[in-house]
Amino acid sequence: HLVESGGGLVQPGGSLRLSCVATGFAFSRYGMSWHRQAPGKERELVASISGAGTSTTYRDSVRGRFTISRDYGGNAIYLQMNSLKPEDTALYYCKAFSDTTHYWGQGTQVTVSS
């Protein structure tokens, strides 16, 4: 299971930290990622981190503003989001993936508006 939290309403330029707690699988063996889906748009990859935590990727529009990290002791990943923009408004999902399977969380809503 993956359970996300930390979403909410924030003004442009503000910050939020999303969390995703993982249970029921070997956390360190899975890559982890954050995705988002805005109304009327397709789900898109925001950031990912390797199982070992040594490699990260970001979509161009968030690079330099968002940071993905993982905590092996707590079986969790995080997405620190700074300098938020209205176009970051979306439902944010956590995903765990391996070569053979993947899991999705239920999502947490992020709304950036004044």
C-alpha positions in Angstrom: 0.0 0.0 0.0 1.0 3.6 -0.6 -0.6 6.4 1.3 0.1 10.0 0.3 -0.4 13.1 2.5 0.7 16.7 2.7 -1.4 18.3 -0.1 -3.5 21.4 0.4 -4.1 25.0 -0.8 -1.1 27.3 -1.1 -0.5 30.7 -2.6 1.7 31.1 -5.6 5.3 31.1 -4.5 4.6 29.0 -1.5 5.9 25.6 -0.5 4.4 22.2 0.4 6.0 18.8 1.3 4.2 15.7 0.2 4.8 12.4 1.9 4.1 8.8 0.8 4.4 5.9 3.2 4.8 2.5 1.8 3.8 -0.8 3.4 3.6 -4.4 2.3 6.5 -4.7 0.0 10.3 -4.5 0.0 10.7 -0.8 -0.1 14.4 -0.6 -0.9 13.9 -2.9 -4.0 11.5 -0.5 -5.7 12.1 2.7 -7.5 9.6 5.4 -6.4 8.1 8.3 -8.2 5.6 11.1 -8.0 3.1 11.8 -10.7 0.4 14.3 -11.1 -2.8 14.7 -13.0 -4.6 18.0 -13.6 -8.3 18.1 -14.6 -8.7 17.3 -18.3 -5.1 16.3 -18.7 -3.1 13.1 -18.7 -1.2 11.9 -15.7 2.5 12.9 -16.0 5.7 12.0 -14.3 7.0 14.7 -11.9 10.0 13.1 -10.3 11.5 9.7 -9.6 14.2 8.2 -7.4 16.0 4.9 -7.7 15.8 2.0 -5.2 19.2 2.8 -3.9 18.4 6.5 -3.8 21.4 7.4 -5.8 19.6 8.5 -9.0 16.8 11.1 -9.4 15.0 12.5 -12.4 12.7 15.5 -12.8 10.4 16.8 -15.5 11.8 20.1 -16.9 9.0 22.3 -15.5 9.8 21.4 -11.8 13.6 21.0 -11.9 15.2 23.3 -9.5 11.9 23.8 -7.6 11.0 20.3 -6.5 13.1 17.7 -4.6 12.4 14.0 -4.3 13.9 12.0 -1.4 13.4 8.7 0.4 13.7 7.5 4.0 14.5 3.9 4.3 13.9 3.8 8.1 10.4 5.1 7.6 9.7 3.4 4.3 8.6 6.8 2.9 9.3 9.2 0.1 8.9 12.9 0.0 8.4 15.6 -2.5 9.5 19.1 -1.4 7.8 21.6 -3.6 9.0 25.2 -3.5 8.1 28.3 -5.6 4.8 26.7 -6.4 2.9 28.0 -9.5 -0.8 27.8 -10.4 0.1 25.3 -13.1 1.4 22.9 -10.4 -2.3 22.4 -9.3 -3.1 18.7 -9.7 -3.8 15.5 -7.9 -0.4 14.1 -6.9 0.2 10.3 -6.9 2.9 8.2 -5.4 4.1 5.1 -7.4 6.4 2.2 -6.5 7.8 0.3 -9.5 10.0 -2.7 -10.2 10.7 -4.7 -13.3 7.7 -6.8 -12.8 5.1 -4.8 -10.9 4.0 -1.4 -9.7 1.7 0.1 -7.1 -0.2 3.4 -7.0 -1.4 5.5 -4.1 -4.8 7.2 -4.0 -3.4 10.7 -4.4 -3.3 14.0 -2.6 -4.6 17.2 -4.0 -2.4 20.3 -4.4 -4.0 23.6 -5.3 -2.0 26.7 -6.0 -4.1 29.8 -6.0 -4.3 33.2 -4.6 
